[in-house]
Amino acid sequence: MTHDLASLIRTGVRRVEHRATGQFLKVEGPSGIVVSIPGWMLDVHVCAGMKTGSPQVDLAARAKAAITLAQIMMQAAGLPVEELDDDRR
């Protein structure tokens, strides 16, 4: 996230929450959708130390997310959902 965007989002902060895992901000983005993001994502000092690189995805996590999304969509459609054990994923 660039700090130009951080400044834009900072003006749209709707709520600040302090949780056991840290500070979270409810922010309104340019489209009007409010999302929760960790407070460190708007910290200039944290971002200054980050380097950008090629995106990396854990394939096992991606597969699990795809299965979870499919199960949610099936539930929403009123279809029976079968829980899959790790051996069948």
C-alpha positions as CSV (number, residue, x, y, z in Angstrom):
1,M,0.0,0.0,0.0
2,T,1.4,3.4,-0.9
3,H,1.3,6.1,1.6
4,D,-0.8,8.3,-0.8
5,L,-3.5,5.6,-0.5
6,A,-2.8,5.4,3.3
7,S,-3.5,9.1,3.6
8,L,-6.8,8.7,1.6
9,I,-7.9,5.8,3.7
10,R,-6.9,7.5,7.0
11,T,-9.5,10.2,6.3
12,G,-12.1,7.5,6.0
13,V,-11.4,5.8,9.4
14,R,-14.8,5.0,10.9
15,R,-13.7,3.1,14.0
16,V,-10.6,2.0,15.8
17,E,-10.6,-1.4,17.6
18,H,-8.0,-2.7,20.1
19,R,-7.9,-6.5,20.1
20,A,-5.6,-9.0,21.6
21,T,-3.9,-9.3,18.2
22,G,-3.3,-5.5,17.9
23,Q,-5.1,-2.4,16.6
24,F,-7.5,-2.6,13.7
25,L,-9.2,0.2,11.8
26,K,-12.5,0.1,10.1
27,V,-11.9,2.2,7.0
28,E,-14.1,3.3,4.1
29,G,-12.4,2.9,0.8
30,P,-13.0,4.9,-2.4
31,S,-15.9,2.6,-3.4
32,G,-17.7,3.3,-0.1
33,I,-17.1,-0.2,1.3
34,V,-16.0,-0.4,4.9
35,V,-13.3,-3.0,5.7
36,S,-11.2,-3.8,8.7
37,I,-7.4,-3.6,8.3
38,P,-4.5,-3.9,10.8
39,G,-3.2,-0.6,12.1
40,W,0.4,-1.4,11.1
41,M,-0.6,-1.2,7.4
42,L,-0.9,2.5,7.7
43,D,2.4,2.9,9.7
44,V,4.9,4.8,7.6
45,H,7.9,3.3,9.4
46,V,6.7,-0.3,8.9
47,C,6.0,0.3,5.2
48,A,9.4,2.0,4.7
49,G,11.2,-1.2,5.8
50,M,9.2,-3.4,3.3
51,K,10.4,-4.5,-0.1
52,T,8.2,-5.4,-2.9
53,G,8.7,-8.6,-4.9
54,S,6.9,-11.2,-6.8
55,P,3.6,-12.4,-5.3
56,Q,3.8,-15.8,-3.6
57,V,1.0,-18.1,-2.8
58,D,1.0,-21.3,-0.8
59,L,-0.8,-23.8,-3.0
60,A,-2.2,-25.9,-0.1
61,A,-3.7,-22.7,1.4
62,R,-5.1,-21.7,-2.0
63,A,-6.7,-25.2,-2.4
64,K,-8.2,-25.1,1.0
65,A,-9.6,-21.6,0.3
66,A,-11.2,-22.8,-2.9
67,I,-12.8,-25.8,-1.1
68,T,-14.1,-23.5,1.7
69,L,-15.5,-21.0,-0.9
70,A,-17.2,-23.9,-2.8
71,Q,-18.8,-25.2,0.4
72,I,-20.1,-21.7,1.3
73,M,-21.6,-21.3,-2.1
74,M,-23.3,-24.7,-1.9
75,Q,-24.7,-23.8,1.5
76,A,-26.0,-20.5,0.2
77,A,-27.7,-22.4,-2.7
78,G,-29.3,-24.8,-0.2
79,L,-27.3,-27.8,-1.5
80,P,-25.9,-30.5,0.8
81,V,-22.3,-29.9,1.8
82,E,-19.9,-32.8,2.4
83,E,-17.1,-32.1,4.7
84,L,-13.8,-33.2,3.1
85,D,-11.0,-34.7,5.2
86,D,-7.4,-33.8,4.5
87,D,-6.9,-37.1,2.6
88,R,-9.5,-36.2,0.0
89,R,-8.5,-32.6,-0.7
